[in-house]
């Protein structure tokens, strides 16, 4: 399974993505974490790209309904992955177009990402 997620603490959801990400897998994960975001509020999201191979080609990726409906419950979003994915991942996360603080950290910097997520 390319996506595995866990509700790690009251304010933190961690999502592990590996292989080629498909739209259907992403949508299933979004549907599962949305109620957590909405119930908790002020959530932090840690996205770990592990052996990531990119996004499956196809239509539907432009849908922003998840972020539109849930950004008010999300305060910080950290992405950890290989540097080759930095620009595409930040673009995919709509960095600069959302009210959520988004930071990208290189592979091996998960501890730094977690420290940044814990800040206020």
C-alpha positions, 0 to 999 in steps of 0.5 A: 500500500503506497499510503499508510497513516497514523493519528500519532497524537492529539495534534499530529497525523503522520502519513507515509507515502511510498511508491507511485501515489495514485489519486484513489489512494490519496482520496481514501486517506483524505477521507479517513483523516478529515474527521480527525482534523475536524474533531481536533482542530489546530492539527499538524501533518507530517508527510513522509515520502519514503521510496517515493516514485511520484504521482500516477498520471491522470486527471483529478489531481487538480481537485482542492476540495480536501484542502478547501474544507480542512485547512481551517483545522490544519496549522502546520504541514511538514513534508520530508523527502528526497530533495528531487521532490522538493519543488513538485511536492511543495507545488502539489501541497499548494505552498503559498496558496493556502493559509497553512504553514508548509515546510519541506525537509530533506530526507533524514531531517524528520527530527527537525520537521517534528521540532518545527511542527511542535512550534507555535 
